[in-house]
C-alpha cells in the first residue's frame, strides 16, 4: 500500500458535492452504474425494493430518489454527475431490444446520459448487441441474478465476441449479494474470461460479497474493473462488510476501481457513497481516478462530458 496522501474531506450532504468536486480538482462525476428505465419496468423494480424488508432477511430499503424521470435528470446535474449510464436489464427473452430502444432515445434527449445497452441469453443475442453498438451504445449491463442465466452460456458466445472486439465495457452483476442465484459467483465469470480474455467487464458492487475473488480477476485480466456501487455504505457493511485485506488491495488499484452508485435505487443520499470512499483515506489522486477518470475513460467521454467517437 502506498504512503498515505492527503485526502480532501468528503461531502456530508448532497449539497456539499459540487464544492467537494471543485476542491478535488475534477470536472464532475462519471457514474457507470445509474438506472433509467421505462416507467413500467422501474415501478416493478421499486416494488421489489419496497418488499426487501419483508421478503428477505435484510433491513428495509427506502428508495432515496423516488422522483419523476426529469426530476432525476435534474438531480444528477445538481450533484455534479457529468456522465452516467442508463442501465437496463431484461428478466426474460424478447425484452432487450425494446429496452435498448428506450435507452437510445433517452440518451438522445439528455447529453450527460451515455448510450447504454443490454442483452439476454437467447438465440440472436449477438444481433441485439450488434444493433445497440450500431446505434452508439458505449456501455452494457448484464444481471446474472435477475436474468437467471450463466454468463458463459454458449448462446452468448457471439455476443461476447462482439463486445470484446469493440472494447465496450459491460457492467455485470455476478456477485452473490444481496442474495445469490444459481449462476452467481466468480466461477462463471472466470470461465467467460477464459474464452474472452479481452472483455471489458465492470464487476457491479465489486462482486459483493465475493470481493476477494473478483479482485483477483481484476488483477489477472486487464479489462476487468470493480465498481463501487453500495460498497462500504452503512447498508452494505451490515450485509457484506469489505475485508481489510481487500481494502488494502484496492488502495493499490486506483486504475481498476470505478464509481458506481445505483442511483436512484439507493437507501441513502448519493453523497454517502462518496464520503465512504473518501473515508478509506487512499488520497486525492485515488479519488480523482475513481470518481472521474476511470468512468470517463470507460464510457468514452471527455472533461466536458462530451462523448468521444467509438473508434477514436
Secondary structure, DSSP 8 states (H G I E B T S, - for coil): -----------SSGGGHHHHHHHHT-S-EEES-B----HHHHHHHHHHHHTHHHHSSS-----TT---HHHHHHHHHHHTEEEE------SSTT-HHHHHHHHHHHHHH-TTB--EEE--SSTTHHHHHHHHHHTT--EEEEEHHHHTS-TT-GGGHHHHHHHHHHT-EEEEE-S--SS--TT-SHHHHHHHHHH-TT--EEEGGGGTT-HHHHHHHHHH-TT-EEE-TTTTSHHHHHHH---HHHHHHHHT-TTTEE----BTS-SS-HHHHHHHHHHT---HHHHHIIIIIHHHHHHTB-TTS-B--TT-
